[in-house]
Amino acid sequence: MPFGGVTETVMIGVLFSLFLFALVQGILAIRQGRVADHRRWMLRMMTIALVPVTMRPMFSLLVVFGVSGPTGFLSAMMLSILVNILVSEYSLTQKPVPGKKLTQHAVFVNQ
């Protein structure tokens, strides 16, 4: 049984499902030639993939404040999901900086 119990197992299953959904949406978008949508979906996929990475420092911070064990672990997981999603969705809503040219790479799409 995982450290956080059944709740952790369910949350990891939900994260995995969201990861696969974002991956499939990104692949479908690029195959249809929708490069901007592909970029958005791939950013969302990476956001979900990085949840365990951001969870570690959050768990350490919660331990400093006295929240440890399975409760601290699950709280850190929920906080990292929330923070990662808020940061990535915020970055998707921002307009490009004027004067800064974005480079485009060749995209090969089966037509």
DSSP file (Angstrom, degrees, kcal/mol; ACC not computed):
  #  RESIDUE AA STRUCTURE BP1 BP2  ACC     N-H-->O    O-->H-N    N-H-->O    O-->H-N    TCO  KAPPA ALPHA  PHI   PSI    X-CA   Y-CA   Z-CA
    1    1 A M              0   0    0      0, 0.0     5,-0.1     0, 0.0     0, 0.0   0.000 360.0 360.0 360.0 135.8    0.0    0.0    0.0
    2    2 A P    >   -     0   0    0      0, 0.0     3,-1.5     0, 0.0     6,-0.1  -0.135 360.0-103.7 -61.7 163.2    1.3    3.5   -0.9
    3    3 A F  T 3  S+     0   0    0      1,-0.3     3,-0.1     5,-0.1    70,-0.1   0.859 121.5  45.7 -57.0 -40.7    2.4    5.9    1.9
    4    4 A G  T >> S-     0   0    0      1,-0.3     3,-0.5    69,-0.1     4,-0.5   0.382 105.6-137.5 -88.3   4.2   -0.8    8.0    1.6
    5    5 A G  H <>  -     0   0    0     -3,-1.5     4,-1.7     1,-0.2    -1,-0.3  -0.370  58.0 -23.1  78.5-155.6   -3.1    5.0    1.4
    6    6 A V  H 3> S+     0   0    0      1,-0.2     4,-2.5     2,-0.2    -1,-0.2   0.848 134.4  60.1 -63.6 -36.0   -6.0    4.6   -0.9
    7    7 A T  H <> S+     0   0    0     -3,-0.5     4,-2.5     1,-0.2    -1,-0.2   0.911 105.1  48.4 -60.6 -42.5   -6.4    8.3   -1.4
    8    8 A E  H  X S+     0   0    0     -4,-0.5     4,-2.6    -3,-0.2    -1,-0.2   0.909 110.0  52.3 -63.7 -41.3   -2.8    8.5   -2.8
    9    9 A T  H  X S+     0   0    0     -4,-1.7     4,-2.0     1,-0.2    -2,-0.2   0.920 111.3  46.3 -61.0 -44.2   -3.6    5.6   -5.1
   10   10 A V  H  X S+     0   0    0     -4,-2.5     4,-2.4     2,-0.2    -2,-0.2   0.919 112.5  50.3 -64.5 -44.0   -6.7    7.3   -6.5
   11   11 A M  H  X S+     0   0    0     -4,-2.5     4,-2.6     1,-0.2    -2,-0.2   0.894 110.3  49.4 -64.0 -39.4   -4.9   10.6   -6.9
   12   12 A I  H  X S+     0   0    0     -4,-2.6     4,-2.6     2,-0.2    -1,-0.2   0.891 110.5  51.4 -66.3 -38.6   -2.0    9.0   -8.8
   13   13 A G  H  X S+     0   0    0     -4,-2.0     4,-2.1    -5,-0.2    -2,-0.2   0.901 111.1  47.5 -62.7 -41.5   -4.6    7.2  -11.0
   14   14 A V  H  X S+     0   0    0     -4,-2.4     4,-2.5     2,-0.2    -2,-0.2   0.920 112.2  49.8 -65.9 -43.9   -6.3   10.5  -11.8
   15   15 A L  H  X S+     0   0    0     -4,-2.6     4,-2.6     1,-0.2    -2,-0.2   0.918 110.6  50.1 -59.9 -43.9   -3.0   12.2  -12.5
   16   16 A F  H  X S+     0   0    0     -4,-2.6     4,-2.5     2,-0.2    -1,-0.2   0.904 110.6  49.7 -61.9 -41.5   -2.0    9.4  -14.9
   17   17 A S  H  X S+     0   0    0     -4,-2.1     4,-2.4     2,-0.2    -2,-0.2   0.911 112.0  47.6 -64.0 -42.9   -5.4    9.7  -16.7
   18   18 A L  H  X S+     0   0    0     -4,-2.5     4,-2.6     2,-0.2     5,-0.2   0.893 110.4  53.1 -64.5 -39.2   -4.9   13.5  -17.0
   19   19 A F  H  X S+     0   0    0     -4,-2.6     4,-2.4     2,-0.2    -2,-0.2   0.943 111.7  44.8 -60.1 -48.8   -1.4   12.9  -18.3
   20   20 A L  H  X S+     0   0    0     -4,-2.5     4,-2.7     2,-0.2     5,-0.2   0.893 112.0  52.6 -63.9 -39.7   -2.6   10.5  -21.0
   21   21 A F  H  X S+     0   0    0     -4,-2.4     4,-2.5     2,-0.2    -2,-0.2   0.938 111.6  45.5 -61.3 -47.0   -5.5   12.8  -22.0
   22   22 A A  H  X S+     0   0    0     -4,-2.6     4,-2.3     2,-0.2    -2,-0.2   0.890 113.1  51.4 -64.3 -39.1   -3.1   15.8  -22.4
   23   23 A L  H  X S+     0   0    0     -4,-2.4     4,-2.4    -5,-0.2    -2,-0.2   0.938 111.8  45.4 -62.1 -48.1   -0.6   13.6  -24.4
   24   24 A V  H  X S+     0   0    0     -4,-2.7     4,-2.7     1,-0.2     5,-0.2   0.906 112.6  51.1 -64.3 -41.6   -3.3   12.3  -26.7
   25   25 A Q  H  X S+     0   0    0     -4,-2.5     4,-2.3    -5,-0.2    -1,-0.2   0.901 111.0  49.2 -62.1 -40.3   -4.8   15.8  -27.3
   26   26 A G  H  X S+     0   0    0     -4,-2.3     4,-2.2     2,-0.2    -2,-0.2   0.906 112.0  47.5 -65.4 -42.3   -1.3   17.1  -28.1
   27   27 A I  H  X S+     0   0    0     -4,-2.4     4,-2.1     2,-0.2    -2,-0.2   0.925 112.9  48.5 -65.7 -44.1   -0.6   14.3  -30.5
   28   28 A L  H  X S+     0   0    0     -4,-2.7     4,-1.3     1,-0.2    -2,-0.2   0.904 110.6  52.4 -61.8 -40.5   -3.9   14.8  -32.2
   29   29 A A  H  <>S+     0   0    0     -4,-2.3     5,-2.7    -5,-0.2     3,-0.3   0.925 111.3  44.7 -63.4 -44.8   -3.4   18.6  -32.4
   30   30 A I  H ><5S+     0   0    0     -4,-2.2     3,-1.1     1,-0.2    -1,-0.2   0.862 110.2  54.7 -71.1 -33.0    0.0   18.3  -34.1
   31   31 A R  H 3<5S+     0   0    0     -4,-2.1    -1,-0.2     1,-0.3    -2,-0.2   0.768 109.6  48.7 -69.5 -23.1   -1.2   15.6  -36.5
   32   32 A Q  T 3<5S-     0   0    0     -4,-1.3    -1,-0.3    -3,-0.3    -2,-0.2   0.391 120.9-110.6 -93.9   2.1   -4.0   18.0  -37.6
   33   33 A G  T < 5S+     0   0    0     -3,-1.1     2,-1.4    -4,-0.2    -3,-0.2   0.599  73.8 137.4  82.9  11.4   -1.5   20.9  -38.0
   34   34 A R     >< +     0   0    0     -5,-2.7     4,-2.3    -6,-0.2    -1,-0.2  -0.658  21.9 170.5 -92.5  82.6   -2.7   22.9  -35.0
   35   35 A V  H  > S+     0   0    0     -2,-1.4     4,-2.4     1,-0.2    -1,-0.2   0.881  72.3  52.2 -64.7 -42.2    0.7   23.9  -33.7
   36   36 A A  H  > S+     0   0    0      1,-0.2     4,-2.0     2,-0.2    -1,-0.2   0.913 112.0  46.3 -63.3 -42.7   -0.6   26.4  -31.1
   37   37 A D  H  > S+     0   0    0      2,-0.2     4,-2.6     1,-0.2     5,-0.2   0.898 110.1  54.6 -65.3 -39.3   -3.0   23.8  -29.6
   38   38 A H  H  X S+     0   0    0     -4,-2.3     4,-2.5     1,-0.2     5,-0.2   0.923 107.5  50.4 -58.1 -45.0   -0.2   21.2  -29.6
   39   39 A R  H  X S+     0   0    0     -4,-2.4     4,-2.0     1,-0.2    -1,-0.2   0.909 110.8  49.1 -60.5 -43.8    2.0   23.6  -27.6
   40   40 A R  H  X S+     0   0    0     -4,-2.0     4,-2.1     1,-0.2    -1,-0.2   0.928 113.0  46.1 -62.9 -45.6   -0.7   24.2  -25.0
   41   41 A W  H  X S+     0   0    0     -4,-2.6     4,-2.2     1,-0.2    -1,-0.2   0.867 111.6  51.3 -68.8 -35.4   -1.5   20.5  -24.5
   42   42 A M  H  X S+     0   0    0     -4,-2.5     4,-2.3    -5,-0.2    -1,-0.2   0.870 108.9  51.8 -69.8 -34.6    2.2   19.5  -24.3
   43   43 A L  H  X S+     0   0    0     -4,-2.0     4,-2.1    -5,-0.2    -2,-0.2   0.915 110.5  48.7 -64.8 -41.5    2.7   22.2  -21.6
   44   44 A R  H  X S+     0   0    0     -4,-2.1     4,-1.9     2,-0.2    -2,-0.2   0.898 109.8  52.1 -63.9 -39.4   -0.2   20.8  -19.7
   45   45 A M  H  X S+     0   0    0     -4,-2.2     4,-2.3     1,-0.2    -2,-0.2   0.927 111.0  46.5 -62.7 -44.3    1.2   17.3  -20.0
   46   46 A M  H  X S+     0   0    0     -4,-2.3     4,-1.8     1,-0.2    -1,-0.2   0.847 107.4  58.6 -67.1 -33.2    4.6   18.4  -18.6
   47   47 A T  H  < S+     0   0    0     -4,-2.1    -1,-0.2     1,-0.2    -2,-0.2   0.926 109.9  42.9 -59.7 -44.7    2.8   20.3  -15.8
   48   48 A I  H >< S+     0   0    0     -4,-1.9     3,-1.3     1,-0.2    -2,-0.2   0.892 111.4  54.9 -68.9 -39.5    1.2   17.0  -14.7
   49   49 A A  H 3< S+     0   0    0     -4,-2.3     4,-0.3     1,-0.3    -1,-0.2   0.798 105.4  54.1 -64.7 -27.7    4.5   15.1  -15.2
   50   50 A L  T 3X S+     0   0    0     -4,-1.8     4,-2.1     1,-0.2     5,-0.3   0.418  77.7  98.1 -89.5   2.4    6.3   17.5  -12.9
   51   51 A V  H <> S+     0   0    0     -3,-1.3     4,-1.8     1,-0.2    -1,-0.2   0.927  83.2  49.7 -56.3 -47.2    3.9   17.1  -10.0
   52   52 A P  H  > S+     0   0    0      0, 0.0     4,-1.1     0, 0.0    -1,-0.2   0.852 109.3  53.8 -62.1 -30.5    6.1   14.6   -8.2
   53   53 A V  H  4 S+     0   0    0     -4,-0.3     3,-0.3    -3,-0.2    -2,-0.2   0.922 113.9  39.3 -69.0 -43.6    9.1   17.0   -8.6
   54   54 A T  H  X S+     0   0    0     -4,-2.1     4,-1.3     1,-0.2    -1,-0.2   0.694 106.3  68.2 -79.2 -17.7    7.3   19.9   -7.0
   55   55 A M  H  X S+     0   0    0     -4,-1.8     4,-2.5    -5,-0.3     5,-0.2   0.857  90.3  62.8 -68.9 -34.1    5.7   17.8   -4.4
   56   56 A R  H  X S+     0   0    0     -4,-1.1     4,-2.1    -3,-0.3    -1,-0.2   0.945 105.7  41.7 -60.9 -52.0    9.0   17.0   -2.7
   57   57 A P  H  > S+     0   0    0      0, 0.0     4,-2.3     0, 0.0    -1,-0.2   0.882 114.5  53.2 -64.2 -34.0    9.9   20.6   -1.6
   58   58 A M  H  X S+     0   0    0     -4,-1.3     4,-2.4     2,-0.2    -2,-0.2   0.894 107.9  50.3 -66.6 -37.9    6.3   21.2   -0.6
   59   59 A F  H  X S+     0   0    0     -4,-2.5     4,-2.2     2,-0.2    -1,-0.2   0.915 110.2  50.4 -64.7 -42.0    6.3   18.1    1.6
   60   60 A S  H  X S+     0   0    0     -4,-2.1     4,-1.8     1,-0.2    -2,-0.2   0.904 110.6  49.8 -61.2 -40.9    9.5   19.3    3.2
   61   61 A L  H  X S+     0   0    0     -4,-2.3     4,-1.4     1,-0.2    -2,-0.2   0.900 110.1  49.9 -64.9 -41.2    8.0   22.7    3.9
   62   62 A L  H  <>S+     0   0    0     -4,-2.4     5,-2.9     1,-0.2    -1,-0.2   0.874 107.3  54.5 -65.8 -36.5    4.9   21.1    5.4
   63   63 A V  H ><5S+     0   0    0     -4,-2.2     3,-1.6     1,-0.2    -1,-0.2   0.893 104.2  55.2 -63.4 -38.9    7.1   19.0    7.7
   64   64 A V  H 3<5S+     0   0    0     -4,-1.8    -1,-0.2     1,-0.3    -2,-0.2   0.867 108.5  48.8 -60.3 -35.7    8.8   22.2    8.9
   65   65 A F  T 3<5S-     0   0    0     -4,-1.4    -1,-0.3     2,-0.2    -2,-0.2   0.330 127.6 -99.9 -89.0   8.4    5.4   23.5    9.8
   66   66 A G  T < 5S+     0   0    0     -3,-1.6     2,-0.8     1,-0.2    -3,-0.2   0.540  84.7 123.2  92.3   7.5    4.5   20.3   11.7
   67   67 A V      < +     0   0    0     -5,-2.9     2,-0.2    -6,-0.1    -1,-0.2  -0.887  36.3 142.4-103.4 107.6    2.3   18.5    9.1
   68   68 A S    >>  +     0   0    0     -2,-0.8     4,-1.0    -5,-0.1     3,-0.5  -0.708  28.1  44.3-134.2-175.2    3.9   15.1    8.4
   69   69 A G  H 3> S-     0   0    0     -2,-0.2     4,-2.4     1,-0.2     5,-0.2  -0.302 114.9 -28.8  73.2-161.3    3.0   11.6    7.7
   70   70 A P  H 3> S+     0   0    0      0, 0.0     4,-2.6     0, 0.0     5,-0.2   0.841 139.5  55.8 -59.6 -34.6    0.3   10.6    5.2
   71   71 A T  H <> S+     0   0    0     -3,-0.5     4,-2.3     2,-0.2    -2,-0.2   0.937 110.8  43.7 -64.0 -45.6   -1.6   13.8    5.8
   72   72 A G  H  X S+     0   0    0     -4,-1.0     4,-2.5     2,-0.2    -1,-0.2   0.886 113.2  52.6 -65.2 -39.2    1.4   15.9    4.9
   73   73 A F  H  X S+     0   0    0     -4,-2.4     4,-2.0     2,-0.2    -2,-0.2   0.938 112.8  42.7 -62.9 -48.0    2.2   13.8    1.9
   74   74 A L  H  X S+     0   0    0     -4,-2.6     4,-2.5     2,-0.2    -1,-0.2   0.871 113.6  52.4 -68.2 -36.6   -1.3   14.1    0.5
   75   75 A S  H  X S+     0   0    0     -4,-2.3     4,-2.6    -5,-0.2    -1,-0.2   0.911 109.5  49.8 -64.0 -41.3   -1.4   17.8    1.3
   76   76 A A  H  X S+     0   0    0     -4,-2.5     4,-2.4     2,-0.2    -2,-0.2   0.882 110.3  50.8 -64.3 -37.7    1.9   18.3   -0.5
   77   77 A M  H  X S+     0   0    0     -4,-2.0     4,-2.1     2,-0.2    -2,-0.2   0.934 112.4  45.4 -65.3 -45.5    0.5   16.3   -3.5
   78   78 A M  H  X S+     0   0    0     -4,-2.5     4,-2.4     1,-0.2    -2,-0.2   0.905 113.8  49.7 -65.4 -40.9   -2.6   18.5   -3.7
   79   79 A L  H  X S+     0   0    0     -4,-2.6     4,-3.0     1,-0.2     5,-0.2   0.907 110.4  49.7 -63.4 -41.9   -0.7   21.7   -3.3
   80   80 A S  H  X S+     0   0    0     -4,-2.4     4,-2.5     2,-0.2     5,-0.2   0.889 110.5  50.1 -67.8 -37.2    1.8   20.7   -6.0
   81   81 A I  H  X S+     0   0    0     -4,-2.1     4,-2.4     2,-0.2     5,-0.2   0.950 114.2  45.5 -61.5 -47.9   -1.1   19.9   -8.4
   82   82 A L  H  X S+     0   0    0     -4,-2.4     4,-2.5     2,-0.2    -2,-0.2   0.934 115.5  44.9 -61.7 -48.9   -2.7   23.2   -7.7
   83   83 A V  H  X S+     0   0    0     -4,-3.0     4,-2.5     2,-0.2     5,-0.2   0.928 113.8  49.5 -64.3 -45.6    0.5   25.3   -8.0
   84   84 A N  H  X S+     0   0    0     -4,-2.5     4,-2.4    -5,-0.2     5,-0.2   0.926 113.8  45.3 -60.5 -45.1    1.6   23.5  -11.2
   85   85 A I  H  X S+     0   0    0     -4,-2.4     4,-2.7    -5,-0.2     5,-0.3   0.919 113.1  50.0 -66.8 -42.9   -1.7   24.0  -12.9
   86   86 A L  H  X S+     0   0    0     -4,-2.5     4,-2.0    -5,-0.2    -2,-0.2   0.921 113.0  46.5 -61.9 -43.3   -2.1   27.6  -11.8
   87   87 A V  H  X S+     0   0    0     -4,-2.5     4,-2.2    -5,-0.2    -2,-0.2   0.927 115.7  44.5 -66.0 -45.0    1.4   28.5  -13.1
   88   88 A S  H  X S+     0   0    0     -4,-2.4     4,-1.7    -5,-0.2    -2,-0.2   0.921 114.8  47.1 -69.2 -42.3    1.0   26.7  -16.4
   89   89 A E  H  X S+     0   0    0     -4,-2.7     4,-1.1    -5,-0.2    -1,-0.2   0.873 111.6  52.5 -67.4 -34.6   -2.4   28.0  -17.1
   90   90 A Y  H >X S+     0   0    0     -4,-2.0     4,-0.7    -5,-0.3     3,-0.6   0.925 108.2  50.8 -62.9 -43.4   -1.3   31.5  -16.2
   91   91 A S  H 3< S+     0   0    0     -4,-2.2     3,-0.5     1,-0.2    -2,-0.2   0.830 106.7  55.1 -65.4 -30.0    1.6   31.3  -18.6
   92   92 A L  H 3< S+     0   0    0     -4,-1.7    -1,-0.2     1,-0.2    -2,-0.2   0.757 105.8  52.3 -72.6 -23.7   -0.8   30.2  -21.4
   93   93 A T  H << S+     0   0    0     -4,-1.1    -1,-0.2    -3,-0.6    -2,-0.2   0.604  89.5  99.4 -87.5 -10.7   -2.9   33.3  -20.9
   94   94 A Q  S  < S-     0   0    0     -4,-0.7     3,-0.1    -3,-0.5    -3,-0.0  -0.503  71.9-127.3 -79.4 143.8    0.0   35.7  -21.2
   95   95 A K        -     0   0    0     -2,-0.2    -1,-0.1     1,-0.1    -2,-0.1  -0.575  36.9 -91.8 -83.8 151.8    0.7   37.5  -24.4
   96   96 A P        -     0   0    0      0, 0.0    -1,-0.1     0, 0.0     3,-0.0  -0.267  47.7 -98.0 -60.8 150.8    4.2   37.3  -25.9
   97   97 A V    >   -     0   0    0      1,-0.1     3,-1.9    -3,-0.1    -3,-0.0  -0.545  44.9-108.1 -70.5 129.4    6.6   40.1  -24.9
   98   98 A P  T 3  S+     0   0    0      0, 0.0    -1,-0.1     0, 0.0     3,-0.1  -0.322 103.0  19.4 -60.0 137.8    6.7   42.8  -27.7
   99   99 A G  T 3  S+     0   0    0      1,-0.2     2,-0.8    -3,-0.0    -2,-0.1   0.259  95.8 112.2  88.1 -13.5    9.9   42.7  -29.6
  100  100 A K    <   -     0   0    0     -3,-1.9     2,-0.5     2,-0.0    -1,-0.2  -0.842  59.1-148.9 -97.1 114.6   10.8   39.2  -28.6
  101  101 A K        -     0   0    0     -2,-0.8     2,-0.4    -3,-0.1    -4,-0.0  -0.684   4.6-141.5 -87.9 129.2   10.6   36.9  -31.6
  102  102 A L        -     0   0    0     -2,-0.5     2,-0.3     1,-0.0    -1,-0.0  -0.721  18.6-130.2 -85.8 135.8    9.6   33.4  -31.0
  103  103 A T        -     0   0    0     -2,-0.4     2,-0.4     1,-0.0    -1,-0.0  -0.644  16.5-148.8 -86.4 143.6   11.4   30.9  -33.2
  104  104 A Q        -     0   0    0     -2,-0.3     2,-0.3     3,-0.0     3,-0.0  -0.924   6.4-152.9-113.3 138.6    9.5   28.3  -35.1
  105  105 A H        -     0   0    0     -2,-0.4     2,-0.1     1,-0.1     0, 0.0  -0.703  34.5 -87.1-103.8 159.0   10.8   24.8  -35.8
  106  106 A A        -     0   0    0     -2,-0.3     2,-0.5     1,-0.0    -1,-0.1  -0.421  41.2-158.4 -65.4 135.8    9.8   22.7  -38.8
  107  107 A V        -     0   0    0     -2,-0.1     2,-0.6     2,-0.0   -72,-0.0  -0.977   2.1-154.3-120.4 125.4    6.7   20.6  -38.1
  108  108 A F        +     0   0    0     -2,-0.5     2,-0.4     2,-0.0   -75,-0.1  -0.880  16.8 178.1-103.0 121.9    6.1   17.5  -40.1
  109  109 A V        -     0   0    0     -2,-0.6     2,-0.4   -77,-0.1   -78,-0.1  -0.982  30.9-122.8-125.4 131.7    2.5   16.5  -40.3
  110  110 A N              0   0    0     -2,-0.4    -2,-0.0     1,-0.2   -77,-0.0  -0.595 360.0 360.0 -71.1 124.9    1.1   13.5  -42.3
  111  111 A Q              0   0    0     -2,-0.4    -1,-0.2   -79,-0.0   -80,-0.0   0.381 360.0 360.0-120.2 360.0   -1.4   14.9  -44.7
